[in-house]
Amino acid sequence: MPKTITIEIPENIKIPKEELENRIKQELALRLYEKGLVSFGQARRISGLSKWEFLELLRKEKIPISYDEEELEEDLRVIERL
């Protein structure tokens, strides 16, 4: 079950107001993924991006992609459905 948190952001942050929520989600997802605290799928869902958009974001941030057992199982389920 997803958790919801509230974060106080300073007024003078250098991110346009309309981009703030998405940018924070993406930054959180990137850092958690980079540190190995969440899987690719979990990070992608946190970010709100598609698989391909998140892959592109990882590439732009120069964060290596790790492929774990959970991802393999998810890919195998997709293959079975096809």
N, C-alpha and C positions, 0 to 999 in steps of 0.2 A: 504494500500500500504506500503510495507516494506521501512524502512529508512536505509540509509547507513551512517556510521560515520567513521572518520579516527582518529586513536589513535597513538600518538607517544610513543614508548616503548624504554626504555633505552637499550643501547647496551649490558650491562653486566647482563641482567636478567638471572636467573638460570633455564630457560626453553629452551630445545633444539629448534633451529630455526624451524625445521620441525613440531614441536608440538605446536608452539606458537599460531597460529590462532585458532585452535580447542580448545586449553586450555583456551584461553581468552573467547571464545564463551560460553564454559561450565561454567566457573566461573561467568560470567555475568548472565547467565540463572539461576544458582543456587542462587545467591544472590538476584536477582529480585523476584524469586519464594519464597524464604525464607521470604522476607519482605512483601509478599502479593501484590507486584506491578504488577505481571503478573500471568496468570492462568497456570496450568500444561501444557496445550497444547501450549500456547505461549512460555513458557520456553523451552519446548522440541524442538520446531522449532528453537528458538534462538541457542540452543546448537548444533543442527544438528544431534541429536541422535534419535534413534527409541524410542517408548514409553517404551519398556522394558529396553533399555540401560539407559534411563533417570531415570527410577524407581530404577535401580541398583545404579546409581550415587547418587541419593538422600539417599538411604540406607547407602552407604559407608560414606557419609558426615553427616549422622545422622540428616537429615532434614525431619521433619514429612510431610506426604502427606496430602494435603487438597483437598477436593472434592467439587467443587462449582457447581452452577447451570449451568454454561456454559459447564462444563464437563459432567454433567448429560444429557443435551440436545444433546451433541455430541454423547454420548454412545447410546441414544435412536435413533438417526438418523442411526447409524451403525446397530442397531438391526432391524430397519424397512427395511433396504436394504437387510438384510440376509433373 
